[in-house]
């Protein structure tokens, strides 16, 4: 990895103000969460990996809350780049303390391994707070989004999508998210999963599942472990439909009342 690129990643991680524990229904006015992990090996195996996550939640006024969740992933093996991904999820919530509340959503992402040059989608939805206590939070959401994906390919695993590098469509999403603080708040378990089918073409769907653990160690610092699995049914030629990644590292979280 070139030193200047590593520096930019680390700089971006620490100057931006990032998923799991930031709950829009929390009474805290503002919340910040930073996660950074990585490794570098040289010798018989040459590899480098940097992964950063930055979440920021801002209470605009008593009714509106803005939340942004951002992540970067860079990996290379034997000087060959295998990942250089960016993912930004952004939400605007209206009265998220209610049992049901609406929201607007906007995502932007890239994915080198899946040959996605860039993808964006935007839409509106509603969330139902199934469980909300001081220790447990479980929410179920649905939304309708418009999506545009530009691929670095015009050949796909289903021939009916061949011949164009930009796929545009409408999707319906179902999203589940949970946060559980157990063992007298000494351990936090979080998870989320979504299912996103095409409204018209049944072949064009995807889903994702994510589960993690946070263990507090000192003054806002936490040890964390995270497993993420994604599946996308329509992919560019020679790209696998399923990906997974396990990571662990250190996070830092601030809450301002």
C-alpha positions in Angstrom: 0.0 0.0 0.0 1.3 3.4 -0.9 2.1 5.4 2.3 0.2 8.5 1.1 -3.0 6.4 0.7 -2.7 4.9 4.1 -2.2 8.4 5.6 -5.4 9.6 3.8 -7.4 6.7 5.2 -6.2 7.3 8.8 -6.7 11.0 8.5 -10.2 10.5 7.1 -11.0 8.1 10.0 -10.0 10.5 12.7 -11.3 13.8 11.4 -14.8 12.6 10.4 -17.4 12.5 13.1 -19.6 7.1 12.5 -23.2 1.7 13.1 -24.2 -0.3 15.7 -24.6 1.6 19.0 -25.9 4.8 17.6 -29.6 4.8 18.3 -31.8 7.7 17.0 -34.3 7.1 19.8 -31.6 7.6 22.4 -32.2 10.7 24.6 -28.6 11.8 24.1 -28.4 15.0 21.9 -25.3 14.0 19.9 -23.4 10.8 19.5 -20.1 9.9 17.8 -18.6 6.4 17.2 -15.2 5.7 15.7 -13.8 2.3 14.8 -10.4 1.5 13.3 -8.5 -1.7 12.7 -6.0 -3.1 10.3 -2.7 -5.0 9.8 0.4 -5.1 7.6 2.5 -8.1 6.8 5.7 -8.4 4.7 7.9 -11.4 3.9 6.5 -14.8 2.8 3.0 -13.1 2.8 2.7 -9.5 1.7 -0.6 -8.0 2.7 -2.2 -4.8 4.1 -5.6 -4.1 5.4 -7.2 -0.9 6.9 -10.8 -0.8 7.9 -12.5 2.3 9.5 -16.0 3.1 10.6 -17.3 6.5 11.7 -20.9 7.2 12.8 -22.3 10.5 13.7 -25.8 11.3 15.1 -27.0 14.9 15.4 -30.2 16.2 16.9 -31.2 19.1 14.7 -34.2 20.0 16.9 -36.7 18.0 19.2 -38.4 16.5 16.1 -35.6 15.9 13.5 -32.5 13.8 13.9 -29.8 13.3 11.2 -27.6 10.2 11.3 -24.7 9.3 9.0 -22.8 6.0 9.0 -19.6 5.8 7.0 -17.0 3.0 6.4 -13.8 2.5 4.4 -12.1 -0.8 3.5 -8.7 -1.2 1.8 -6.9 -4.5 1.3 -4.1 -5.7 -0.9 -2.2 -9.0 -1.3 1.3 -9.2 -2.8 0.9 -5.5 -4.0 -2.4 -6.3 -5.8 -5.4 -4.3 -4.7 -8.4 -6.5 -3.8 -10.6 -4.0 -1.9 -11.0 -0.3 -2.0 -14.6 0.3 -0.8 -16.5 3.3 0.5 -20.0 3.1 2.0 -22.0 6.1 3.3 -25.5 5.6 4.8 -27.5 8.7 5.7 -30.9 9.1 7.4 -33.2 11.9 8.4 -35.7 10.9 11.1 -38.9 12.6 12.3 -39.8 12.1 15.9 -37.9 8.8 16.5 -39.1 8.6 20.1 -42.5 7.5 18.8 -43.5 3.9 18.4 -43.8 4.5 14.6 -41.8 7.2 12.9 -41.0 8.1 9.2 -37.6 8.7 7.8 -35.7 9.6 4.5 -32.7 7.6 3.4 -29.8 8.1 1.1 -26.9 5.7 0.4 -23.7 6.1 -1.7 -21.1 3.2 -2.1 -18.4 1.7 -4.2 -17.2 -1.9 -4.2 -14.0 -2.9 -6.0 -14.3 -6.6 -5.6 -17.9 -6.7 -7.0 -16.8 -4.4 -9.9 -19.2 -1.6 -8.8 -17.9 1.7 -9.8 -20.5 3.5 -7.7 -24.0 3.0 -6.5 -26.6 5.3 -4.9 -30.1 5.0 -3.8 -32.6 7.2 -2.0 -36.1 6.8 -0.7 -38.5 7.1 2.3 -39.8 4.6 4.9 -41.2 4.0 8.3 -39.8 2.3 11.4 -41.7 0.4 14.1 -40.0 0.2 17.5 -40.9 -3.4 18.6 -38.9 -3.2 21.8 -37.5 -0.1 23.5 -36.1 -0.2 27.0 -33.0 1.0 28.7 -31.2 -2.2 27.9 -32.8 -3.5 24.7 -33.9 -2.0 21.4 -35.4 -3.9 18.4 -36.7 -2.1 15.4 -38.3 -3.2 12.1 -38.3 -0.9 9.1 -39.5 -0.8 5.6 -38.9 1.6 2.8 -39.2 2.2 -1.0 -36.0 3.3 -2.8 -34.8 4.2 -6.2 -31.4 2.8 -7.0 -28.7 3.3 -9.7 -25.6 1.1 -10.0 -22.8 1.7 -12.4 -20.7 -1.5 -13.0 -17.2 -1.9 -14.4 -18.7 -4.5 -16.8 -21.5 -5.0 -19.3 -21.6 -8.8 -18.8 -23.6 -10.4 -15.9 -24.4 -13.8 -14.5 -27.9 -13.4 -16.0 -27.9 -12.6 -19.7 -31.0 -10.4 -19.6 -28.9 -7.7 -17.9 -26.0 -7.8 -20.5 -25.2 -4.9 -22.7 -25.3 -2.0 -20.3 -23.2 -1.0 -17.3 -25.9 1.0 -15.4 -28.8 -0.8 -13.8 -31.6 1.4 -12.5 -34.6 0.1 -10.5 -37.0 0.5 -7.7 -36.7 -1.7 -4.6 -38.7 -2.5 -1.4 -36.6 -3.0 1.7 -37.3 -4.8 5.0 -34.7 -4.0 7.7 -34.3 -5.4 11.2 -32.0 -3.9 13.8 -31.3 -4.8 17.4 -29.1 -3.6 20.3 -28.9 -5.5 23.6 -26.8 -4.5 26.7 -26.3 -7.5 28.9 -24.3 -8.5 31.9 -25.0 -5.2 33.7 -24.1 -3.3 30.5 -20.6 -4.9 30.4 -21.3 -6.3 26.9 -23.3 -5.0 24.0 -24.6 -7.3 21.3 -25.8 -5.7 18.1 -27.1 -7.0 14.8 -28.9 -5.9 11.7 -30.2 -7.5 8.5 -32.0 -6.5 5.4 -33.8 -8.0 2.4 -34.0 -5.9 -0.8 -36.0 -7.3 -3.7 -36.7 -5.6 -7.1 -40.3 -4.5 -7.3 -40.7 -6.2 -10.7 -37.8 -8.5 -11.5 -37.6 -11.4 -9.0 -33.9 -12.2 -9.9 -32.6 -8.9 -8.9 -32.5 -9.1 -5.1 -29.9 -8.9 -2.3 -29.6 -9.4 1.4 -27.2 -8.7 4.2 -26.7 -9.8 7.8 -24.4 -8.3 10.4 -23.7 -9.2 14.0 -21.2 -7.8 16.5 -20.0 -7.5 20.1 -18.8 -4.4 22.0 -16.9 -4.8 25.3 -16.1 -1.6 27.3 -12.6 -1.3 28.5 -11.9 2.4 29.5 -13.7 5.8 29.3 -15.6 5.3 26.0 -13.1 2.9 24.5 -14.5 -0.6 23.6 -13.1 -3.8 22.2 -15.3 -5.0 19.3 -15.8 -7.9 17.0 -18.0 -7.9 13.9 -19.1 -10.4 11.2 -20.7 -9.2 8.0 -22.2 -11.4 5.2 -23.6 -10.0 2.0 -25.3 -11.7 -0.9 -26.2 -10.1 -4.3 -28.0 -12.2 -6.9 -27.1 -10.1 -10.0 -23.4 -9.6 -10.3 -20.8 -8.9 -13.0 -19.3 -11.9 -14.8 -16.8 -13.9 -12.7 -17.8 -12.1 -9.5 -19.1 -14.3 -6.6 -22.5 -13.5 -5.2 -21.6 -14.0 -1.6 -19.0 -12.1 0.5 -18.2 -12.2 4.2 -15.7 -10.4 6.4 -14.8 -10.8 10.1 -13.0 -8.0 11.9 -12.1 -6.9 15.4 -10.5 -3.9 16.9 -11.0 -0.8 19.1 -13.8 1.7 19.0 -14.5 5.0 20.7 -17.9 6.5 21.4 -19.0 9.8 22.8 -22.5 10.8 23.9 -23.4 14.4 24.6 -26.6 15.1 26.4 
